[in-house]
């Protein structure tokens, strides 16, 4: 009886072992880029040999000498390659890509039939991956697709989504990609939000002590940390000629920028041969500032990107991996359009000369941005291995699509997004300090006002306290604050967020870095600009300037200021005083201005100038007329002057006529220089000046500009709205 029980137990254990067999996983890699994402998974599978059996298939550009024979790095990582398939038809044009897919489809069935994998792991959006997914789906092999649901540009989107429809399981990188897959009717239970596998490696290894040895081995002994550029540009298959043009302009800009540059050869897509030809025609491989290479091991590439002064090109690495280090990135062209990006990415969509790219290099090179983990937290591989263990091979192989309804998600409601995405706007005035929470549509959700302290320390403390209070309220009000915009008087360097020097109304406010303390305290991006420029930005987004390519905003308040929008962009000038409209001189011998000069518009037409003239008339007992209501101790203001003129006071009328003429002549000068199609008057005096200024333009301007309309702004809070518009336009995506 004892022997019989032992026999039954052995048979039971054998049956359990048969039921719990290893999952045979085939990982197919096509190029150096996808191997950086697949290698961490392969190492994970190999380290869990009790659960998995790994088969590695290598094809595509891995096996081409011109692209570095990168299959060798797979062998160096001690992986046994089950099969090598030469699937690339050379030619580097559209036909060659199609023929390569066909050749892969011819060769893959024999390999898959021999290996008999339970599941095939396919990555990304390459044409080779499409061949793999097609072959596996037709041969009833389950497919796990990595990085599906993302949006970039070119033909890659179509290929990626096609692979997603063929795949049975998905391991995606971001919440938005997960939502896209659900919207594509994929089964939510078969979607894993894992993060990018390459982040597992780069987040754990990019702080190596020997990083300078790696940098010097590629760029020479003289190169310094953050004093070189990494360039990687691929062809755009849907617009090859344009991508070749952009590539040539990038090389010209890099040559002019005169920094050590590590440039990688483009991938094997159609157009790459022409790009290499452009590179060689410009002598890049012989240029002392350049090192051109076909391949860099991923571990070393991480170090090079992490410590670069800037990365430029259109590689997905720039918008994905580089964000984890805060490395500045210039993304060229349309290849990554739609990708989720961090603050470190500056987009240059198009360029006719290399000047725009050169300027982008000036803006980005040497900066450091907050580290972004949009694409992963370093724990993707454990999640994927756990997900693989849950796959039930007894489940029906036939895919089922989850047609409507898609999973309810508030993030898919665009109206809700427009309401909840908000900006924190700060207006630093001479009298009051104001902070407001403003939503995307321009609605002021909540506003805070405090008297502006006189000292620098007290002013900064109050700004930080009011912003912190507003942030707390924003949570209760269901407002997601994207960043902080600051509007202040005086001359501002918006690139650095520094007030260079301010107006006399705001004391102790010169050479002040506003961006750093606010950003450090709130952990948000911060934009700073002059109040006149902010008024122009407010009109562009919310007011009369919406949809107008060229217009000028003139603020008529205590002083005279404004902003110029030219070709939809704000004009700052070389020293950030391009729109000091109040200090346009209209007379050589006019009244003294607050700037120290004479005859400026501000000296004639500002609220302070009108108040000065009103006091003069009052002192001469020439201001008051019959019917004019004024309290005995009430201070004299510009409003009294305007009221007296309306009641027929000829002296007051003469002062206002001179002020209107001075303002009109100044605006005519603007019309003759920048030739806008619209003039917007903002501020407390706008409604009064609108008609007289329009008349001066009609009488005195050149015939070609006499038809330019002058309108009065409808915006009640242009400074706050302009500060908010900086955030709302650029917080989630900075477009150059």
Long-range contacts (C-beta under 8 A, 24 or more apart in sequence): 22-49, 22-50, 22-51, 22-52, 22-53, 23-51, 23-52, 23-53, 23-118, 23-119, 23-388, 23-389, 23-391, 23-393, 24-52, 24-53, 24-55, 24-115, 24-116, 24-117, 24-118, 24-119, 25-52, 25-53, 25-54, 25-55, 25-117, 25-118, 25-119, 25-121, 25-388, 26-55, 26-56, 26-57, 26-82, 26-112, 26-115, 26-117, 26-119, 26-120, 26-121, 26-141, 27-54, 27-55, 27-56, 27-57, 27-120, 27-121, 28-56, 28-57, 28-58, 28-59, 28-120, 28-121, 28-122, 28-129, 28-132, 29-56, 29-57, 29-58, 29-59, 29-60, 29-62, 29-74, 29-123, 30-59, 30-60, 30-61, 30-62, 30-126, 30-128, 30-129, 30-132, 31-60, 31-61, 31-62, 31-67, 31-70, 31-126, 31-128, 31-267, 31-268, 32-61, 32-62, 32-67, 32-68, 32-70, 32-73, 32-295, 32-298, 33-124, 33-267, 33-315, 33-316, 33-317, 34-123, 34-124, 34-126, 34-129, 35-62, 35-70, 35-73, 35-74, 35-298, 36-198, 36-201, 36-298, 36-301, 37-123, 37-124, 37-146, 37-147, 37-196, 37-197, 37-198, 38-121, 38-123, 38-146, 38-197, 39-74, 39-77, 39-197, 39-201, 39-298, 40-197, 40-198, 40-200, 40-201, 40-380, 40-381, 41-121, 41-146, 41-197, 41-381, 41-384, 41-385, 42-77, 42-79, 43-77, 43-381, 44-381, 44-382, 44-384, 44-385, 45-385, 45-388, 46-79, 48-385, 51-385, 51-389, 52-385, 52-388, 54-79, 55-82, 55-115, 55-117, 56-80, 56-81, 56-82, 57-81, 57-82, 57-83, 57-85, 57-111, 57-115, 58-83, 58-84, 58-85, 59-84, 59-85, 59-86, 59-87, 59-104, 59-128, 59-132, 60-87, 60-88, 60-100, 60-104, 60-126, 60-128, 60-268, 61-88, 61-267, 61-268, 63-88, 64-88, 64-90, 64-268, 66-265, 66-294, 67-265, 67-267, 67-268, 67-294, 67-295, 68-294, 68-295, 70-295, 73-295, 73-297, 82-111, 82-115, 83-111, 83-114, 83-115, 85-111, 87-128, 87-131, 88-268, 91-273, 92-268, 92-269, 92-270, 92-271, 92-272, 92-273, 92-274, 93-270, 93-271, 93-273, 94-237, 94-270, 96-270, 97-127, 97-237, 97-269, 97-270, 100-127, 100-128, 100-131, 101-127, 101-128, 101-130, 101-131, 104-128, 104-131, 104-132, 104-135, 105-131, 105-134, 105-135, 108-132, 108-135, 109-135, 109-139, 112-136, 112-139, 112-141, 113-139, 117-141, 118-142, 118-391, 118-393, 119-143, 119-144, 119-169, 119-388, 119-391, 120-144, 121-146, 122-146, 122-163, 122-167, 123-147, 124-160, 124-163, 125-152, 125-156, 125-157, 125-159, 125-160, 125-163, 126-156, 126-159, 127-159, 129-159, 129-163, 130-159, 130-162, 130-163, 133-162, 133-163, 133-166, 133-167, 134-166, 136-166, 137-166, 140-397, 142-168, 142-169, 142-391, 142-393, 142-397, 143-167, 143-168, 143-169, 144-168, 144-169, 144-170, 144-171, 144-388, 145-169, 145-170, 145-171, 146-171, 146-197, 147-171, 147-172, 147-173, 147-177, 147-196, 148-172, 148-177, 148-181, 149-176, 149-177, 149-178, 149-179, 149-180, 149-181, 149-184, 150-174, 150-177, 150-180, 150-339, 150-340, 151-180, 151-337, 151-338, 151-339, 152-316, 152-335, 152-336, 152-337, 152-338, 152-339, 153-236, 153-334, 153-335, 153-336, 153-337, 153-338, 154-236, 154-237, 154-238, 154-239, 154-334, 154-335, 155-237, 155-238, 156-335, 157-338, 168-397, 168-399, 169-387, 169-391, 171-380, 171-383, 171-384, 171-387, 173-375, 173-376, 173-380, 174-340, 174-374, 174-375, 175-411, 176-340, 176-411, 179-409, 179-411, 179-412, 182-402, 182-406, 182-407, 182-409, 183-406, 183-412, 185-401, 185-402, 185-403, 185-406, 186-401, 186-402, 187-399, 187-400, 187-401, 187-402, 188-402, 188-407, 192-383, 192-384, 192-387, 194-376, 194-380, 194-383, 194-384, 194-387, 195-375, 195-376, 195-377, 195-378, 195-379, 195-380, 195-383, 196-320, 196-321, 196-375, 196-376, 196-380, 197-376, 197-380, 197-381, 197-384, 198-298, 198-320, 198-321, 198-376, 199-321, 199-324, 199-373, 199-375, 199-376, 199-377, 199-378, 199-380, 200-376, 200-378, 200-379, 200-380, 200-381, 201-298, 201-299, 201-302, 202-302, 202-306, 202-321, 202-324, 203-324, 203-376, 203-377, 203-378, 204-378, 205-299, 205-302, 206-302, 206-303, 206-306, 206-324, 206-325, 208-303, 211-303, 211-306, 211-307, 214-300, 214-303, 214-304, 215-303, 215-304, 215-307, 217-300, 218-262, 218-291, 218-293, 218-296, 218-300, 218-304, 219-260, 219-262, 219-291, 220-260, 220-291, 223-260, 225-307, 226-307, 226-308, 226-309, 226-366, 226-368, 227-259, 227-260, 227-309, 227-366, 228-259, 228-260, 228-261, 228-262, 228-308, 228-309, 229-254, 229-257, 229-259, 229-260, 229-261, 229-262, 229-308, 229-309, 229-310, 229-311, 229-312, 229-361, 229-365, 230-261, 230-262, 230-263, 230-264, 230-304, 230-305, 230-308, 230-310, 230-311, 230-312, 231-261, 231-262, 231-263, 231-264, 231-311, 231-312, 231-313, 232-263, 232-264, 232-266, 232-311, 232-312, 232-313, 232-314, 232-315, 232-317, 232-318, 233-266, 233-275, 233-312, 233-313, 233-314, 233-315, 233-332, 234-266, 234-267, 234-269, 234-272, 234-313, 234-314, 234-315, 234-335, 235-266, 235-267, 235-269, 235-270, 235-271, 235-272, 235-274, 235-275, 236-271, 236-314, 236-333, 236-334, 236-335, 237-269, 237-270, 237-271, 239-334, 240-270, 240-271, 240-274, 242-333, 243-271, 243-275, 243-314, 243-333, 243-335, 244-271, 244-274, 244-275, 244-278, 246-332, 246-333, 246-350, 246-351, 247-275, 247-278, 247-279, 248-278, 248-282, 249-351, 249-353, 249-354, 249-357, 250-312, 250-313, 250-332, 250-354, 250-357, 251-278, 251-279, 251-282, 251-284, 252-282, 252-354, 252-357, 253-354, 253-355, 253-357, 253-358, 253-361, 254-289, 254-290, 254-312, 254-361, 255-282, 255-287, 255-289, 256-354, 256-358, 257-358, 257-361, 257-365, 258-289, 259-289, 259-309, 259-365, 260-289, 260-291, 261-289, 261-290, 261-291, 262-290, 262-291, 262-293, 262-296, 262-304, 263-290, 263-291, 263-292, 263-293, 264-292, 264-293, 264-294, 264-295, 264-296, 265-292, 265-293, 265-294, 309-365, 309-366, 310-361, 310-364, 310-365, 310-366, 310-367, 312-357, 312-361, 318-345, 319-345, 320-374, 320-375, 321-375, 323-369, 323-371, 323-372, 323-373, 323-374, 323-375, 324-371, 324-372, 324-373, 324-375, 324-376, 325-371, 326-368, 326-369, 326-370, 326-371, 326-372, 327-368, 327-369, 328-364, 328-365, 328-366, 328-367, 328-368, 328-369, 329-364, 330-357, 330-360, 330-361, 330-364, 332-357, 340-374, 340-375, 341-374, 341-733, 342-369, 342-370, 342-372, 342-374, 343-369, 343-370, 343-372, 343-525, 343-734, 344-369, 344-372, 345-734, 346-734, 346-736, 347-733, 347-734, 347-735, 347-736, 348-736, 349-735, 349-736, 356-736, 360-736, 363-495, 370-523, 420-478, 420-479, 420-480, 421-480, 421-482, 421-728, 422-474, 422-479, 422-480, 422-481, 422-482, 423-481, 423-482, 423-483, 423-484, 423-485, 423-723, 423-724, 423-725, 423-726, 423-727, 423-728, 423-731, 424-467, 424-470, 424-471, 424-474, 424-481, 424-483, 424-484, 424-485, 424-522, 424-524, 424-724, 424-727, 425-484, 425-485, 425-487, 425-720, 425-721, 425-723, 425-724, 425-727, 426-463, 426-466, 426-467, 426-484, 426-485, 426-486, 426-487, 426-723, 427-487, 427-488, 427-531, 427-717, 427-719, 427-720, 427-723, 428-452, 428-459, 428-463, 428-486, 428-487, 428-488, 428-489, 428-506, 429-489, 429-505, 429-506, 429-531, 429-719, 430-489, 430-503, 430-505, 430-506, 430-558, 431-505, 433-459, 433-462, 433-463, 433-466, 434-720, 435-463, 435-466, 435-467, 435-470, 436-470, 436-717, 436-720, 436-724, 437-470, 437-473, 437-474, 437-477, 437-479, 437-481, 438-720, 438-721, 438-724, 438-728, 439-479, 440-728, 442-541, 442-542, 442-721, 442-724, 444-717, 444-720, 445-474, 445-477, 445-479, 446-470, 446-473, 446-477, 447-720, 452-506, 454-507, 454-508, 455-507, 455-508, 456-508, 456-509, 456-512, 459-508, 459-509, 460-517, 463-518, 464-517, 464-518, 464-521, 467-518, 467-521, 467-522, 468-521, 468-522, 471-522, 481-524, 482-524, 482-525, 482-727, 482-728, 482-731, 482-732, 483-524, 483-525, 483-526, 483-527, 483-727, 483-731, 484-518, 484-519, 484-522, 484-524, 484-525, 484-526, 484-527, 484-727, 485-526, 485-527, 485-528, 485-529, 485-534, 485-722, 485-723, 485-724, 485-725, 485-726, 485-727, 486-514, 486-518, 486-526, 486-527, 486-528, 486-529, 486-723, 487-529, 487-530, 487-531, 487-534, 487-719, 487-720, 487-722, 487-723, 488-514, 488-528, 488-529, 488-530, 488-531, 489-530, 489-531, 489-559, 490-530, 491-530, 491-575, 491-576, 491-577, 491-580, 492-528, 492-529, 492-530, 492-533, 492-576, 493-576, 494-527, 494-528, 494-529, 494-533, 494-572, 494-576, 497-526, 497-527, 497-528, 498-528, 499-528, 500-576, 503-559, 503-594, 504-594, 505-558, 525-727, 525-731, 527-723, 527-726, 527-727, 527-730, 529-570, 529-722, 529-723, 529-726, 530-561, 530-563, 530-576, 530-579, 531-555, 531-561, 531-719, 531-722, 532-561, 532-562, 532-563, 532-579, 532-581, 533-563, 533-570, 533-572, 533-579, 533-722, 534-563, 534-718, 534-719, 534-721, 534-722, 534-723, 534-725, 534-726, 535-561, 535-562, 535-563, 535-682, 535-713, 535-718, 535-719, 535-722, 536-562, 536-563, 536-564, 536-565, 536-570, 536-579, 536-722, 537-563, 537-570, 537-722, 537-725, 537-726, 537-729, 538-715, 538-717, 538-718, 538-719, 538-721, 538-722, 538-724, 538-725, 539-565, 539-680, 539-682, 539-713, 539-715, 539-718, 540-565, 540-568, 540-725, 541-721, 541-725, 541-728, 541-729, 542-715, 542-721, 542-725, 543-680, 543-713, 543-714, 543-715, 543-718, 544-678, 544-680, 544-711, 544-713, 544-714, 545-678, 545-680, 548-677, 548-678, 549-677, 550-674, 550-675, 550-676, 550-677, 550-678, 551-676, 551-677, 551-678, 551-679, 551-680, 552-581, 552-667, 552-670, 552-674, 552-676, 552-678, 552-679, 552-680, 553-680, 553-681, 553-682, 553-713, 553-718, 554-581, 554-663, 554-667, 554-679, 554-680, 554-681, 554-682, 555-682, 555-683, 555-718, 556-605, 556-606, 556-607, 556-663, 556-681, 556-682, 556-683, 556-684, 556-685, 556-686, 556-689, 557-606, 557-607, 557-683, 557-684, 557-685, 558-606, 558-607, 558-608, 559-594, 559-602, 559-606, 559-607, 559-608, 560-600, 560-601, 560-602, 560-605, 560-606, 560-663, 562-682, 564-670, 564-674, 564-676, 565-676, 566-674, 566-676, 571-674, 581-666, 581-670, 582-606, 584-666, 584-669, 584-670, 586-662, 586-665, 586-666, 586-669, 587-662, 590-662, 601-662, 601-663, 601-666, 604-658, 604-659, 604-662, 604-663, 605-659, 605-660, 605-662, 605-663, 605-666, 605-685, 605-689, 607-637, 607-638, 607-684, 607-685, 609-659, 610-638, 610-641, 610-642, 610-655, 610-656, 610-659, 610-685, 611-636, 611-637, 611-638, 611-641, 613-641, 613-655, 614-638, 614-640, 614-641, 614-644, 614-652, 614-655, 617-641, 617-644, 617-651, 617-652, 617-655, 622-649, 622-651, 623-649, 623-651, 623-652, 625-649, 638-685, 642-688, 656-688, 656-692, 657-692, 660-689, 660-692, 660-693, 660-696, 661-692, 661-696, 663-689, 663-692, 663-693, 663-696, 664-692, 664-693, 664-695, 664-696, 664-697, 664-700, 665-696, 665-700, 667-693, 667-696, 667-697, 667-710, 668-696, 668-697, 668-700, 668-701, 668-705, 671-697, 671-701, 671-702, 671-705, 671-708, 672-701, 672-702, 672-705, 675-705, 676-708, 677-708, 678-708, 678-709, 678-711, 679-708, 679-709, 679-710, 679-711, 680-710, 680-711, 680-712, 680-713, 681-710, 681-711, 681-712, 681-713, 682-712, 682-713, 682-715, 682-718, 683-713, 686-712, 686-713, 687-712
